Amino acid sequence: PLLLKYDKLFEDLTTEEFDHRCQNNWHMPSQYKELDIAEYVLGLCKSDTELQRVGQELLLFQERNMFEILKYMKYLVDTMRSNNIIWGVGRGSSVASYVLYLLGVHRINSMFYELNPEEFLR
């Protein structure tokens, strides 16, 4: 019965509308929802080279409306750390993102290995 109610809530939506609605409904504390993720990540940079790379990546994330996902990733990493949960060093194309490295999602410094961020966000 619950599944039927859920289906009726979304039966008139296109796939794009459904995706948009779901992607804008992240369940996380308000401190993360209100976080200026661009300012936060830029504040983690230690050099002009890092600032340029992060700026480039943030534009790519912004073009794809992915700032909410970045906020959620910050929340997820903070939650895992506070609960002593261990996660992997990185998988697949996500390791091409220096922003995700700075957030602690993975441990691969994509700038050191000269990985192209567009490999992750293509």
N, C-alpha and C positions, 0 to 999 in steps of 0.2 A: 504493500500500500504506500509506503514512503516513497519508493521509486516512482510510482505513478504520479504522486503529487509533484515530485521534482521534475519529471518529464513535462508535466503540464505548465510549470513555471517558465520553461524555456522553449516550448514547442513552436512559438511564433518567431523565434530569433533565427537569423542567419548564422552560419558558422562564425563569420567575422564578428557579429554582434555578441555572440556567446563568448568568444575568446576575449573580446574587449572587456566585457562585464567581469569575467573571471580574473583577468590580469589586473584589474583595478580594485580587487577585493582581497588584498593580502591581509592575513590575520597575524598582526604583530602589535606590540605595545605602541602607544601614541608617540613615545620618544623617538622611535624609529620612523614612524609615518611622517613625523614633522621634521626629521633630520634633513638638512641641506647636504645631500650626499656628495654633490660636486665639490662644495667647500670643504667637506670633511676629507675627501680623498686627496684633493689638492694640498691640504694641510699636512698630509703624510709625506709629501715630496721633499727630498733633501738637496736637489740640484735643479738647475735650469733644464737639463736634459730630461730629468724625470717629469718636471712640470710640462714640458712640451709633449711628451709621450702621453701623459695622463690627460692633458687637454684634448689631444687627438682622439684618444679612446672615448672620453666623455662625450665628445661630439657624435661619435658613432653610436654610443648607447642612447643618446638623446634622440637622434634621428629615428631610432627604432622604438622609441617610447619605453625604454628599459630601466629608467631610474628607480621605479618601484621595486624591480627585481634586485637592483643593487642594494637598496635599503633592506630588503628581506635577507639578502646574503649576509649583510653586516649583522643583522639580528640573529641569523642562524649560526654564524661563526661565534658570536658572543655567547650564545646559549650553549653551544657545544663546549666552548672553553670553560664556562662557569660550571658545567656539569662533568668536567673531565672526560668528555667523549673524544675519542681519537678518530680522525678521518684520514684518508689517503693524501699522498703528496701532490696528486693531480692526475687528471686523465684527459685524453683526447685534446681537442682544439682549445679547451678552456685555458690551458696553460699558456696560450699566446696572449692572454690579457694581463697586462701589468696592473690594471685596476683591481682585478680579482686577486692578484698576488698581494697587493697592498692591503686589501681587505682580509687576507688570511685564508681565502678559499682554497688556495693551493700554495705550494712552496717552490714553484719554478719561476725564477726571475727571468721573464721573457725578454727583458732588455739585455741581460747578460748573454743570452743565447740568440739574440737578434731575431726573435720570432715576430712575425707580422701579425698585428692585432686583427687585421681583416680576415685572417684564417679562422678566428673564433666567431666573428660577427658577419660572416658572409651569408 
